[in-house]
Amino acid sequence: MPRLDVREIPPPERHPKIHEEFESLDSGEVLEIVNDHEPKPLFYEMRAEVESFDADAYEVEREGSEKFVARFPKQ
């Protein structure tokens, strides 16, 4: 599963990088993102703008006060 840790990426560059990585996935793959906050805005953005994003299979886990791991599946 491709994994992208965005905690060290400047905030304005995070969403474009995530979209780029997601686009490179094959159907059925999942992009795992490590972030310093729950990526709710990204979830809503992906659900609204990316037809191949499987919002129903999206998952997020909190692994500490500043570590969230989210899984963005591609249909």
CORSUL-V466092 format. One record per helix or strand of 3 or more residues. SS is the DSSP state (alpha for helix, beta for strand). FROM is the first residue (numbers start at 1). TO is the last residue. If there is no record, write none. Layout:
ss=SS from=FROM to=TO
ss=SS from=FROM to=TO
This chain:
ss=beta from=2 to=5
ss=alpha from=11 to=23
ss=beta from=30 to=35
ss=alpha from=40 to=49
ss=alpha from=55 to=57
ss=beta from=59 to=64
ss=beta from=67 to=74
